[in-house]
Amino acid sequence: MKTTIELPDGMFRHAKALAAARGVTLRRFFTEALEAQLRRCGTETHDSEPPWMAGFGALSDLSEENRRVLDAIEEEFERLTAEDLE
């Protein structure tokens, strides 16, 4: 899901610098920060497995693999320039 948020300029620059220092995309940085905050508040995140997943045994491990693949695809798309998209 995509959304737009407003951040103070200084906070945005700081987040962008930290993400670059950690070698992650800004999108990944914000996602991880929000996930950590939600865990602290005791709110489940989208990574929580639904109860029915236990019935699928080994297939429950695929959620992590799917996440890795989607993250790799997302990072590649973020590298695209406007010229690449034409």
N, C-alpha and C positions, 0 to 999 in steps of 0.2 A: 504494500500500500504506500502511496506517496502522499506527502503532506507538506505544508509550508509552515515554518515557524520563524518568528522574529527573535534575533539574539543581539545583544549589544556588540558593537564592532570589536571591542577588545576581547570579549569572550570567544567570539568566532575565530579571531586570529590565534588566540591561545590554544583553542581546541584543534585548529588546523595544524599548528606547529607540533602539538603533542602527538597527533595522529601520524604525522610524517616521521617524527622521531621514533615511533613504535613500528613504523613500516606497515601501517594499515590505512585503508581508505577512510576518509572523513565519515562516510556513511557507516562503516563498520564501527568506528570509534563512538559515534553517537548511539548506535544500536547497543553496543556493549555497556555504555554508560547508563542508558535507560534500563537495560535488563538488570544491572546491579542495583539501581535505585528501586525498581519494582520488587526485587528479592528482599531488600531491606524493609520494604513496607509490607512484606508478607503476601504480595500479589503474585499469582501464578503468571508466567510468561508463556508465549507461544511454543516454547521448547518443552513444556510439560506434556507428557504422553497421556493421551486419553485412556480411560480405563479399559476400553476394548482392545488396545494395542497388546496387552499382555497375552491375549489369546493367539497371537500370531508368532510367538516364539522368536526365532532368529530374525524374522522380518523387522522386529523392533529396532535392530541395529542400523537399519537402512536410513532412519531419520537423520542420523549424524552424517552419513555419507551423502545424502541428498543435500544437506546444509553445506557441506564442503564444496560440492559441485556447483550449487547455486552461488556461493560466495565467489568461486573462481570465475564464473560467467559474469557476475556483477562487476568484479574488478576489471575484467577485460573491456566491458562496455564503458566503464568510467574512463578508460584510456583513449577511447575513440574521440577524435576531434570532429568538429562540424564538417570538415572536408571529407572525412571518412564516411560520414553518414549520407552524403549526396550520391 
